[in-house]
Structures are given as structure tokens and as C-alpha cells.
Amino acid sequence: MDLPTRGVLYPARLSRFTRFPATGPVADVVRWFWVPQWDVEPGRVSRQHVVGYPGSNLVVESRDGGLVGFAGPTTRRSHQDLTGRGWAVGAHLQPAAVPALSPDPAADRDRYRRLDAPGLHAAVAAQVDAGRLEAAAGVLGRWIADRVGPVGDEGRTANALVAVVDADPSIVRLEDAARRVGCSPRTLQRLARRYVGLPPAALIRRRRLQEAAERVRTDRTADLAEIAADLGYADHAHLTREFRQVLGMAPSEYRRDLPQP
């Protein structure tokens, strides 16, 4: 698996963050589970910035007295303000799971919807309160699998699209992804619209931008033009445009804003 904090812009600000793989039949509907826990001093706020993976999440949270929410695919940097003591158990969904929770994921872009699932929240919270985080993720995974039901061939192809784009930096065009998945570019666009809510090109751009942010963050001496070239950007200016569009800042500004190692 990728680094647990890939996509988290300021990992040093996380108090505790755990990721669990999805295994067995649940792997058809969940890519992985993520569990942040925090304990922020009274009167203070911890703001967590994320450039999310291209996809949707189902989240069980302790805040607001306990809630379950569906987080649609994001098109820009997002943040969450954490206060007091709390936790969340999230499932980063496989595309095949999305239609059961969102009939039009494009309409859920950059949106967080509450779901009415008090039984799910109670079952997950009981495991978290007992310190059994992986068991809490298991409860969430089984609930999703029951909600989705058997995954068909189309759903599996949508899963394959996201998997290959996320894992293979050599995929830089729609045609590259279609060839790897084994279907036409038009079919791939239709699947991405129904199961992800973002076009295939956006999936490719997001993976590359996450990699760029991680390079900027972990190698403070790396030349930004060299990072741009390594990741397939046309030039430094191209990298800066995409950074500004999604993160709201230039790579150099992001690097300056990072805490000192």
C-alpha cells in the first residue's frame, strides 16, 4: 500500500492516524480504512488539510453526538477543523460501492451528506471505545458490503480503472488507462462518470498532484523544475498552475508553510 499519509498535506499535525487494508470480500467495495484520533487542548483548533484520493468515503464520526456521512469526490483541497477529543472511522470506497450510496456521484462532488444509520454508528463506536480499531473498521466494511451486494463485471472494471491509474505513473492519458483496463476510452469515461463522479483525466491529475506534494514535502532540497519533469508536467509553470488550482497555493508557498523537519 501507499504511505498512510499520502494526500495529507501536513502529516506532522496529525495526533494519531491508522490505516487498515480491506481484505476478503470487503476488498471489492472498500479500498482501505482510515482512522484518525485526536485530543486537542481546550480552546484550540487543529485544522487538517487534505488533497484527497479521487473517490468517495463513508465515515463514522464521534463529533456532533455521532454521525455517519458520505463524502463525495473532491475537486480541490479540503480541510477539517478538529476540537476536543474525538475519532473517525472512514472507508475509502471502491468505485463499485458508490452507486449503492450515491446515484449520481458527480452531484456529490465536494459535498458531505449525513446518512441515517444510527445502528452502524453505535456498533462502530462500541469497538472504538474498547480500543479495537481494526474491529471497528470490520464492522463498517461488513455494513458496506451488505448494502452494496454482489459486485458485477462493470463494477470490477471500474475498480480496476482506479487501481491502475493510482499505481502506475506511466499512465498519463485516457488511452493509456483504457488499454490497461481493456476497454474503449468511451466506456472508461462512462464508468468513471457513474462509479467515481470524476473524469478519468481528473484521476490521473490527482495521482500526479499527490505525488508532487509528497515530493515537495519530503525532499526540501529538490528542485521544483526537476520534480515537475520527473512527474510528467510540461514545465515548472504547469506544476504551479495545477498546485494553485487544487491546493490554492504554489509549490514554493507550500514548502515554506511546512514545519521545520
Secondary structure as UniProt FT lines:
FT   TURN            4..7
FT   HELIX           11..13
FT   STRAND          16..21
FT   HELIX           24..28
FT   STRAND          30..39
FT   TURN            42..43
FT   STRAND          46..50
FT   STRAND          57..61
FT   HELIX           63..65
FT   STRAND          67..71
FT   STRAND          78..82
FT   STRAND          85..93
FT   HELIX           95..100
FT   HELIX           105..108
FT   TURN            109..110
FT   STRAND          112..115
FT   HELIX           118..129
FT   TURN            130..131
FT   HELIX           133..148
FT   HELIX           153..167
FT   TURN            169..170
FT   HELIX           174..181
FT   HELIX           185..195
FT   HELIX           200..218
FT   TURN            220..221
FT   HELIX           224..230
FT   TURN            231..232
FT   HELIX           236..247
FT   HELIX           251..257
//
